[in-house]
């Protein structure tokens, strides 16, 4: 006999599960009447008062950017038709040379300073607007020191529709203010966060906490911070001294600050920059951290770098090759130019046989790097 109650119950459960799944993947979209248009761009006023870092993140999360203003007409439009009250963050920052840059890369030519407020202080590197007039300020500056509201701008109908229709992949491509290197993109968010929350935040944006595997990459990511202490994706939370990147990459490249990397009180398991471009361990909720760096893969190309391109090994001793490869599961092969001088195993371990020089070729996909081994 068919149990109709069970069939109805199962059907209802299936519908509820489908609704829950749909709700989990829906991005909350503002009512159409809240979004204003000007010369093919779309603008949304958000009344939440936050610091500049969080405002920038929220704009990125929606596939737009903090509003940039390039003419008197656009300035008046934003001030009079988009903003409903109070002051807002604008999408510009002042660099180390004292020059203002729009986050989109547009030329910073039009300006509308309030000369009574504009002080050009060294730590006033963010830009806000009140009643159409601009002021340079700190990351949280407002009359109540809590921050400002903000306006999100989408540069095209397709960019706005990506947000409206919840197309996350397209929204990620619209993130502005990134630095690209070796097929990857990086961005620093001046937003206080625990290491764990920072990792989740980068995932929300379609990326991950930055992984740093060479001196060049370390210089690039550190420069993005403007000298601030910032999180990246390394930890030894599972086992002290056993370092792990969030992506599972090799940890042959490390740049520890020996003076302070000490797991103080057994609580410091998460890594960030410390007073320069060296690395230090911190507590998950350390107050000394000012923000974090996210990274995105722009291509599937293999990246292969040798951490040490020249090594010296005593005869009869072994040396494990140090290199970095991405994607993590790329097949690696090794070859010695002179097996009488040095051999290399399938696991990348070099054995020094006799005095001389051998070149060890590391191959990953179509990529190759060479390590020069001198045997003494």
N, C-alpha and C positions, 0 to 999 in steps of 0.2 A: 504493500500500500504506500502511495506517495504521501509524505508528510508535508502538507502545504504550509504549515506554520514554519517548518524548518527552511523551506524554500524562500518564503517571504523574508525570514530573519536573515538568511544568507545574502539575499539580494540587497536588503537594507544595509547590511554591514559592508557590502562591496561598494555601494554608492557612497556611504560615509567615508570609506577609505579613499575612494577616488577624489572626493571633495577635499579631504585633508591633504592629499598629494598635490592637488592643484593649488590649494592655499599656500602650501610650503614653497611653491615655485613662483608665486605671483609677487611682483615687486609693487609696493604701494605707490600708486600714481596720483598726483595731484589732479583736482578737477580741471577740466580744460579751460574754464574761465579764469583760473588763477595764473595761467601761462600767457604771457604777453609776447607779441612778435614785433620785430623791428628789422627791416631790410634783410629778411631771410633768416634772422637769428631768433632764438626762443629764450625767454627769461622767466625765471620763477623766484619769487621772494619767499624766503624762509625766515620766520620770525624768531626761531630759537636763538638765544644769545649764547655763543660759544667762542672759544679762542680761535685764532686764525688757522692753526693746524687742523683742528677738528672740522672747521668749515671747509677747508680744502679737501679733506678726506671725504666728507659727505657729498661734495660736488662730484668727486671722482667716482664714488659709489653709484651715482645716478648717471654716469656716462657723460657728464658735462664738465664744466670748470667754473671757478669763481669768476664773476663778471669782469670783463676787460672793456675799457672805454677808450674810443679812438677819435671822438669828435664831440663838438659842443652839442650837436643834435642828439647823439646817443646819450651823453651825460644828462641832458634835460629829460629825455625819455625815461631813463632808469630812475632818476630822482623823483619825477612827477607822476609817472604812470605805473612803475613797477613796485617801488618801495612804498609801503603804507605808513610806516612810522620808524623813528630812530635812525641809527647809523648802521652801515653795512661794511663788511670786508670787501675789498677789491682784489682782483687776482694778479697782484704785482708784489715783487720783493726787491729789496736793495741788495746788490751783491757786495763783495768785499772791497771793490774799488769805489763804492759809493754810487754806482749807477743803478737806476731803476729798470727792471725788466718785467714785461708782462709774461705770465706763465705760458701763454700760447706761442711766444716767440715773436709776436707782433712788435713793431717799432713803438717805443715809448715816446711819442712826439706830442700828442695832445695832453695838456695838464690843466688842472683847475684847483690849485692850492688855495687853502685859506691861510693867508700870510700871517694871521694872528696866531695860528696853531703850529704851522710848519716850522719845526725846530731843527730837523736834520741831525738828531742825536745818533750816536754810534750804535746804540742797541735798538733804534727805532727803524726796523727794516721791513715792517708791514704797512699796508696802506688801507685806510678806511675812508668812507664818504659819509658826510652828514649834511642834509639839505643841499646836496649838489656840490659841496665843497670838500676838498681832500685834505687829509692829514696823515703824516707819517707817525707810526706808533709802535709799541712793543707787541708781542704776540697776544696779550690779553687786554691791551689798553682800551678802556672806555672810561667814562666818568665814574662808573662803579667798579672798574677793574675786573669785570667778569667776561668781557668780550663784546662781540657785536652780532647782529643778525647777518644774513648774507643773501646774495642773489646767485643762483645757478644759471649759467648760460650754455646753450647748445648752439653750435655754429652752423647747423643746417637742419633741414626737416628730417633727413635720414638719421642724424644723430639723436634728435628728439624722439623720433619714432622708435629707435632702438630702446630707449628708456621706457617709453610708453608701453611698448609691447614686451618688455622684459627680456630682451635679447642680450644676455650677459656677455657673450663673446664679442659682439659688436661694441658694447659699452666699454669693455676693457681697451679696445683699440683706440677709443676716443680720449683716454687719459692723457693729460697734457703735463708738461714740465718734467719729462723723464730724460735720463741720459742713457744713450745706447752704446754698447760695447760688445763685440764678439758674438752678435746674434742675440743679445739679451738687453733688457731695459731695466733701469733702476730709478727709484724715486725715494726721497727722504720725506717723511712726515713728522713735522714738529708737533708731536702729540704725545703727551705723557701716557704711559701704558705699562702694564706688566709685560714681561717677555712672552708669557703664554698668550695673553690677549693680543699682543702685537702679531704673533704668529697667526692667530685666528683672523685678525683684521686683514692681513695680506692675502689670506685664502679667500676672504670675501671679495677682494678686488681681482681675483683670478690669478694671483701669483703666490709668492712665498717669501718668508723672511730671507733676506739676501744671503747667499753663500759666496764666500770669498776664497779664491783658490790660486791667486798669484799676486805679486807685488803691484802689477799694473791695475788689477781689479781692486785691490785694497786702496790704492791712491784715488781711483775714480769714486768709489763709494764713500770714502772718508771726506773727500772734497764736497760731496753733496750735502753733508751735514753742517757745513759752515763752521766746523771746529767743535761741534757739540758731541757729548757722549750719547751714543745711539746704539740700539739693539741691532744685531744681525743674527742669522739662524744657526748658531753653534751652541751646544750645551754638553755637559757631562752629568746630567741629572740621573741617568740610569746607573752609572758607575763612575766614581771619582777618578778623573784622569783619562777616562775612555771617551774621547771627544766624538761627537756625532753631529753632522749637518742635518737639517730638516729634510733635505732631499735624499739623504743616504750616500752622498758623494764621499770619496776618499778624503782623509784629513792629513795628507802628506804636507800640505802647506799650512803652517800656523805662524802667528806673529804675536806671541804672548809677551806681555809686560812682566818681566821676572820679579820686579819689585813688589807687585801687588796681587799677582795671580796665585792666591794661596788658599782658596776655599775657606775663608775666615768663618770660624764658628761652625764649620760644616754645613753652611747654608748657601754658599755661592756656587751655583751650578749653571748660570746663564751668562752669555758673553756679549760684550759690547765694546765700543771704543773707550779709552781712558786717557784723557788729557793729551790727545794727539792721536796718531793713527796706529798705535799699539793696542793690543787686546787685553781685556781684563775680565775676570769672573765677578758676577754680581748676584745678589738675591733676586728672585723673580720680581719683587716689587720695589727694587731699589730706587730711591728718589733722585739719585744723581743722574739718571738716564732721562734725556730730554725728548727723545723720539725714536724712530725706527726706520729701517730701510727695507722696502719691498723690491722684489725682483720678478721679472716676467720673461719667459722664453719666447722669442720672436721667430725662431726657426728651429728646425729639427736637425740642423747641421751638427756634426760631432765637433766637440772642442777638446783639444789635447794639448797639455802644456807640461814641460819637464820642470819640476821644482828645483832640481839640481842638474845642470847640464854638463858639469865637469866634476868628477870625483876621483879621489886617490884611494886605492885599496892595497893593503899589504898582501904579499904572496901567501896563499893558503887561507886567506880570510874571505868572508862573504859580505855582500852589500845588497840590501833590498832597494830596488829602484824607487825613487820618489817622483810621482807625477800626478796630474789631475786629469780626469776624463769625464765628459758629460755628453750624452745621457749616461747614467750610471751603469746600465746593463750592456753597454757597448763591448763587443768582443775585443780582447787585447792579445796581440802576439808580440814576441820578442825575437831578435836575431842579433848574433854577435858577428862582427866583421873578421875576427880572428880568434877562433876557439882555442888556439894554443896559448893565447894570452889570457883570455877570460871567456867563460861560458855563462849562459843565462838560462834559468829554468823556466818552465811554463808559468810559474808564479812570480816571475820577475826578480828572482834572486841571482845575483852575479857572484860567480866564484872566480877568484884571482888565481891563475895557474902559473904564470911566469912573468918576469919583468917585461914591460913593453906597454903599448897602447892599443886598446880595442875600442871600436865604436859599437855601442848597443843601440839598435833601432827599435823603438816602441811604435807599434802600428795599431790604430783604432779606426776602423772603416777605411776611408781614403786618406786619413791624416797620419803623418809620421813626425816623430821627434827623435833626435839623436842625443845620446848621453856618451860623453867621452870618458873612458875609464883608463886611468893610469895605474899600472900595477908596479909596486916597488918591491 
